[in-house]
Amino acid sequence: MIKMKRGFTLIELLVVVVIIGILAAIAYPMYAKAIERNRSIEAMVVLKRFKDMQSISSAVSPEKVIRSLNKAKSEFADAVAITSNTGNLSAYPDGQVRINNYDYIFSNEPNSLLADNIIAIKNTGKFKGYALFIKNGIHYCMDNESIGGDLACEEVFGGEPDGTHGGWIIYKLH
């Protein structure tokens, strides 16, 4: 008697493909949030470096620190001067610095948290438009629903609302 080799039926293969698809659909959002958290940590490290550079000499303004970064290629190899307001995220002037997916700008906003501070604004991707900054050693995140990206501060970072500024909601990060 000849034994026939038995393979998988079409239904069995379809069930496996559907299960893999469901698992991927569940895992992808968590993966995207983890990637965004890692990128934001990099941005916070750069912000901390800006603050350290600023504190070396109290005579150096944050704006001068940012403008000098384009010359400091040994510190930030991928730093480039911003020559246009890519993404129309804000009305900040040209001449600031872009490193990876963040625009680092000097804020002269009247808000006590933002005044004379350096802010990192995410300029691309799913979470486009959120901003990070540090004030008195505390990390903050700002979201604006009108920009069109997903809200990152609460969804990705789990921040607690700490106030508002214009259309922005300011979150204190843990």
C-alpha positions in Angstrom: 0.0 0.0 0.0 1.3 3.4 -1.0 1.1 6.1 1.7 0.3 9.5 0.4 2.0 12.5 1.9 -0.5 14.7 3.5 0.0 18.5 3.5 -1.9 21.3 5.1 -5.3 22.2 3.8 -6.1 25.7 2.5 -8.3 26.4 5.5 -5.5 25.5 7.9 -3.1 27.8 6.1 -5.7 30.6 6.1 -6.2 30.2 9.8 -2.5 30.5 10.5 -2.3 33.7 8.3 -5.2 35.2 10.1 -3.7 34.5 13.5 -0.4 36.0 12.5 -2.2 39.1 11.1 -4.1 39.6 14.4 -0.9 39.3 16.4 0.8 41.8 14.2 -2.1 44.2 14.5 -1.9 44.0 18.3 1.9 44.3 18.4 2.5 47.2 16.0 1.0 50.0 18.1 3.1 49.0 21.0 6.1 48.8 18.8 5.4 52.3 17.4 5.1 53.8 20.9 8.3 52.1 22.0 10.2 53.6 19.0 8.7 57.0 19.7 9.7 56.8 23.4 13.3 55.9 22.3 13.4 58.9 19.9 12.1 61.2 22.6 14.8 60.0 25.0 17.4 61.0 22.4 15.8 64.4 22.1 15.8 64.9 25.8 19.5 64.0 25.9 20.2 66.7 23.3 18.1 69.1 25.2 20.1 68.3 28.4 23.3 68.9 26.4 21.9 72.3 25.3 21.2 73.2 28.9 24.7 72.1 30.0 26.2 74.2 27.3 24.1 77.1 28.3 25.0 76.7 32.0 28.8 76.7 31.3 28.6 80.5 30.8 25.6 82.4 32.1 26.4 85.1 29.5 25.6 82.7 26.7 21.9 82.8 25.7 20.1 79.6 24.7 19.6 81.1 21.2 23.4 81.5 20.8 23.9 77.9 22.0 21.5 76.6 19.4 23.0 78.6 16.6 26.5 77.5 17.5 25.5 73.8 17.2 25.7 73.9 13.4 29.4 74.5 13.9 29.8 71.8 16.5 29.8 68.8 14.1 31.9 66.8 16.5 29.1 67.0 19.1 26.1 66.4 16.8 27.1 65.0 13.4 23.7 65.3 11.9 22.9 68.8 13.0 21.7 71.1 10.2 20.5 74.7 10.2 16.8 75.0 9.6 16.2 77.1 6.5 12.4 76.7 6.2 9.5 76.0 8.5 9.1 72.4 7.4 5.7 71.1 8.2 4.4 74.5 9.2 4.5 73.5 12.9 5.1 76.9 14.3 5.9 80.4 13.5 9.5 80.2 14.8 12.2 82.0 12.9 14.7 80.3 10.6 18.2 79.7 11.8 17.4 77.1 14.4 18.8 73.5 14.4 17.3 70.2 13.2 18.8 67.0 14.5 17.2 63.8 13.2 13.4 64.2 13.5 13.3 67.2 15.9 13.6 70.9 15.4 15.3 72.6 18.3 14.2 76.2 18.7 14.6 79.0 21.2 11.3 80.1 22.7 10.5 83.7 23.6 6.9 82.8 24.5 5.5 84.7 27.5 4.5 81.5 29.3 6.7 81.0 32.4 7.6 77.4 31.4 8.5 78.4 27.9 10.2 81.7 28.3 13.9 81.7 27.4 13.8 77.9 27.0 15.0 75.5 24.3 12.2 73.3 22.9 12.4 70.2 20.7 9.5 69.9 18.2 8.9 66.6 16.5 8.6 67.4 12.8 7.7 64.1 11.1 5.9 60.8 11.6 2.8 59.6 13.3 3.3 61.7 16.4 4.2 64.9 14.5 3.9 68.1 16.3 4.5 67.4 20.0 7.2 69.4 21.8 9.6 68.5 24.6 11.4 70.8 27.0 13.1 70.9 30.4 12.4 73.5 33.0 14.1 73.4 36.5 15.1 69.8 36.0 11.5 68.7 35.2 10.7 67.2 31.8 7.6 68.5 30.0 5.7 67.6 26.8 3.2 69.7 24.8 0.5 68.4 22.5 -1.7 70.3 20.0 -4.6 68.4 18.5 -4.9 70.9 15.6 -1.5 69.8 14.1 -2.9 66.5 12.8 -0.6 63.9 14.4 -1.6 61.6 17.2 -1.3 63.0 20.7 1.9 61.7 22.1 2.2 63.2 25.6 -0.5 61.2 27.2 -0.6 58.2 24.8 3.1 57.5 24.6 4.6 59.1 27.7 1.8 58.9 30.2 2.2 62.5 31.2 -0.2 64.4 33.6 -1.8 67.6 32.3 0.0 70.6 33.9 -1.6 73.6 32.1 -2.2 75.1 28.7 -0.6 77.6 26.4 -2.6 78.8 23.4 -3.8 75.6 21.7 -1.2 73.5 23.4 -1.8 71.2 26.4 1.3 71.0 28.6 2.1 67.7 30.4 4.5 67.0 33.2 6.3 63.7 32.4 7.2 61.1 35.0 
